[in-house]
Amino acid sequence: MSWLTLTRGLRRYPVRPPDSGMARRKSIWERIHLDPWLIGLLLLLMAVGLVVLYSASGQRIAIVYAQSIRFGVGLVGMVIIAQFSPRTFLRWAPVAYGVGVLMLLAVEFFGDMGMGAQRWLVIPGVVRFQPSELMKLAVPLMVAAYLNRCELPPKLRDILVCAGLIGLPVMLIATQPDLGTSLLVASAAINVVLLAGLSWRLIGLATVLTASALPLLWMNLHNYQRQRVLTFLNPDSDPLGAGWNIIQSTTAIGSGGLWGKGWLEGTQSQLEFLPERHTDFISAVLGEEFGLVGMLAVLTLYFMIVCRGLWLSGASQDTFGRLVAGSIILTFFIYVFVNVGMVSGILPVVGVPLPLISFGGTSSATLLAGFGVLMSIHAHRRLLSR
């Protein structure tokens, strides 16, 4: 049974008779196409993120101020995006995909270097951004737009076309190199294909082919990427080198205990033993200072956002809306799962930020834009009679 079949029965929206004269007046939230519950949860998460970021950044208020501005810009963008009809996203998906691929090609030739990778485009005096982050939204939109024209569940030919649409930007991102973002882009688009009702036979075939390609993938990884996998398997093999990050991260989380050491009192973070503590490893700061209780509270907040997003996506009444909305919220869940997993040592370190808590501009803007698309799809749903 596919996602499309399941969600058709989630909700029914009866239409009032046109002559009833008792039509319900729309609330302010309905008129501006926003969901108050989702907005409230996102604002609460961002507030928590700013509190944790202040400590993780070494109490640098400038970083908190910069992140607040980025959140503000992202929220404005989310509100604007929510006003557009899903038909607009459907129409412009190929354009967004094409522009995104061209920007990735531009990164190959004109990209700005940083931390040993060439991932950024710079518009002098205006902005410095990662085009790969934008593809987290553009690629699933493109795949959903293609499948919207196909008979579902998709046939092998359609799946091969989707594989090509996914593979091109993923390979361009992986060569920057940016394995973490390439995997997130791939997972966001693959979610669309899975939600379209992919048969178990094809899922099994894809799993076998992927497993068969692992040796080839291993041979094509960069040395530092191979080292990350080996370090994940045995971090104590190089405790002062490749294993330093994960050892310090798990030490920070473990030392937090049940209640934590207290805000601004974390030794691993405040004494700078923990690397990348305000970006990829901010979860470790959260665990050290607020303990297991604080971690569970934040994970509960994430869980509530995911549940609300699934409820909104389940109300979508057309193929494109269901596929895009479902993919957006599942990708958000993958963000959280991968970040917490890598920081706690159950997954290899791949450089995935904790959504709306880690410091970052393009990533936050892309996530909020995705929620804007999700609320647009829900607000513009068609009301169907029983």
Buried (B, 14 or more C-beta within 10 A) or exposed (E): EBBBEEBBEEEEEEEEEEEEEEEEEEEEBEEEBBBEBBBEBBEEBBEBBBBBBBBBBEEEEEBBEBBBEBBEBBBEBBBEBBBBEBEEBBEBBBEBBEBBBEBBEEBEEEBBEEEEBBBBBEEEEEEEBBBBBBBBBBBBBBBBBBBBEBEBBBEEEBBEBBBEBBEBBBEBBBBBBBBBBBBBBBBBBBBBBBBBBBBEEBEEEBEEEEEEEEEEEEEEBBEEBEBBEBBBEEBEEBEEEBBBBBBBBBBBBEBBEEEBBEEEEBBBBBEEBBEBBBBBBBBBBBBBBBBBEBBEEBBEBBEBBBEBBBBBBBBBBBBBBBBBBBBBBBBBBBBBBBBBBBBBBEBBBBBBBBBBBBBBBBBBBBBBBBBBBBBBBBBBBEEEEE
